[in-house]
Amino acid sequence: MKTMKTIFILILMAFCATAYCQYPNPASVYADKMGLKHDNWRDSHNNQFGRVIFPDGTTGDEWDFYRGRIGKKYSYCVKKGYEMTTDTIQHKGWVSIEAVCVKKPKGDSPGIKIPMLELMEQNGDTLIRKTGRK
């Protein structure tokens, strides 16, 4: 049984090496969608990272921007009239960090708290669209 699983994984990896499983980096796509410049940089250990360049000249890690940790004033949430916060979600065996859009309650209306990616999808602004083979 272990051999079958290994063979399946190897076949899946080979299949994903084709255009069928190649998806763009969501953090880079998000920076593009927000109209921000981004590039790659290397740290002192020669590790490569994506970097977002904000209009005020500051820079930061593109994944931190995607997760709502930095550059909040340039985020999708703020562009849609929300505030932005970051939620840490504990799953079974792993943790995810995601950007969340928040609208405070006004009068009798309840507040709104929605994951940024969900708000983007509701507005037709999905980051990654599935396409056929090139």
C-alpha positions, 0 to 999 in steps of 0.5 A: 500500500505504501508503494502505491501511495508513493507511485501516486504521489510521483505521478501527481508531481509529474502531472503538476509539473505541466501547465495544469497545476502551475498557479501564480503566486497569490501574494504577487497577484494581490500586489498587482491587483492593488496596483503596487510594484513588487520585485524579488530580493535576497537576504543575507543568507541568499534566500529569495523573497517577494517584496512589495513597494508601496507608493510612499516608498516603503517596502515589505514582504509580499506575503505579509502584505497579502496576509494584512500584516503590513501596508493596510492603507493600500489593502483591498479592504481599505479600498472597499471602505473597510478596516483591515485586521489579521486573524490567526486560525488554528486548524488541526495540526497547522495555523493559517494567517489571513487578512480580514475586512471589518466594518464597525456597526453603525446605529442599529446595523450590525458590524461586518467581518469578512475574510478579504479573499471572500470579499474579493470573490463577492465583488468578482475580484478573484486572484486566481482563475483556473484556466486550461492548458497553455 
